[in-house]
């Protein structure tokens, strides 16, 4: 009998994905022979760019970009915080205390110091991305002006 925890140590499929498949009723814990066979197949296609491309192509460009911006954020509350900061109107401010309170109320748990630190990193990441986008836009504008003056 193989349990999900044991299988996670020998596979390329992340443990949280195995747990998700279990919660969805797609695999059992302990794993049956059929589950193991299916997971071995999944290992062969896991991360295959051709398959990922086909899956992502079904999404709109806006949905794809949004998904890719938050793909490395493992939890719903982190993605929520990212979208709150990202969708903030230019010139508006969102105090950290407000977002912490929103997360704790919405997701029904108290953020730890490590999680609050993660929030600061998310906010900083968006600030840096906006700054880079602003510079990129300014550089494109300047290059357009220079090319018309020649």
N, C-alpha and C positions, 0 to 999 in steps of 0.2 A: 504494500500500500504506500503510495506516494502522496504526500500532502503538498499543497500549494507552496508553503514556505520552503520545503525541501527542493521542489522543482524550480523555484525562483533562483536558487543558488547555482543551477546548472544550465540556465537558459538565457538567451539574449532578450527575452521579453521581460519588461520591468514587473516587479512584484505588484505594484499598484494596478497594473493592467490585468494581471492574473486575478487579483481580488475583484476588480470591476467585472470581469467575465463571470466570476462566481456569483456576484450579487445579481447579475442579469440572468442567471440561470443557464448560462451557456456551458459552464463546466461545474463539476462537483468538487467538494473538498472532503475526503480524499479523492484524488483524481482516478477516474476509471481508465481502462485500457483505451477506450474510444476517445476520452478527453486527451490523453497523452498523444495519441495518433494525430488528432486535430491540432494540438499545440505544436507538434513537430512540423506539420505543414505550415502553420502560422510563422514559425521561426524562419522558414525558408523564404517567405515573402515579406517578413518584417523589415521595414525601412527601405524596401525596393523603390527606387525613384520613379520608375515607370508606373508602378501601381499607385504611389502617392500622387503623381501628376494626374492620373486619371480620376482619382478621388477628389482632388482639389479643383479640377477643372469644372466640376459640377457646381461649385460655389461662384457667386458673383465676384468681380474684382475687389469690390469694397469688402466683402465678407472674407476673401482670401487674405487681404492685407491686414485686416483686423485680427484674423486667426494667427497669422505669422508674427504679428507684434506681441501677442500674448502666449505663444506656443510654449515658451519656457517657464511660464508661471503655472505651477502645479495645482493651485487651489482656487476655488471659486471666489473667495474673498480677495485674493491677490488680483485676480482678473477684474473684479468689481472695482477695486481701488485704482487699478490702471486705467480703466475706462472713465472713472470719475475725474481723474487728473487729466487724461488725454482729451476729453470732451469739454473741458473747461474753456469758456470763452476767453479770448485774449484780453489781458488786463484784469481779469477777475482772479480772486485768490480763494483757495480752499484751505482753511486752517487744518493742521494735522489733527487737532483735537476733534474737529467736526467729523473727519473721515474715520477716525478711530471709533467715535461714538456710533456712527452709522453702521460700521462693520459689526460692532459688538451687538447692536440692536437687531440688525438684519439677520446675522448668522448665529446669534444666541451663544456667544462664548466671549471670554475676556482675553484680549490679546496679550501675549507675553512680551517681555522686553525684546526677545529675538524677532518676534513677528512685527513689532513696532519698528525695529531697525530695518526689517525688510520693506516696510512701507516707505521709509525715508529713501531707500535705494530705488524703489519704484518711482517715487516722485522725482528724484534726481535724474533717473534715466530719461524721463519724459522731458525734463527741462533741458538736458543735453541734446536730445533729439530735436526739440523745437529750435534751439539755438543753431544747430547744424543746418536745419531746414531754412532758417532765416538767412544764414550766410550763403547757402547754396542758391537761394532765390536772388539775393543781392548780387552774387557773382554772375549768375545767368543774365540778370538785368544789365549789369555793367558790360558783359561781353557782347550783348546785343547792341548796346549803345556804341561800343567801339567798332563793331563790324559795320554799322551804318555810317560812321564818320569817315571810313576809309575811301 
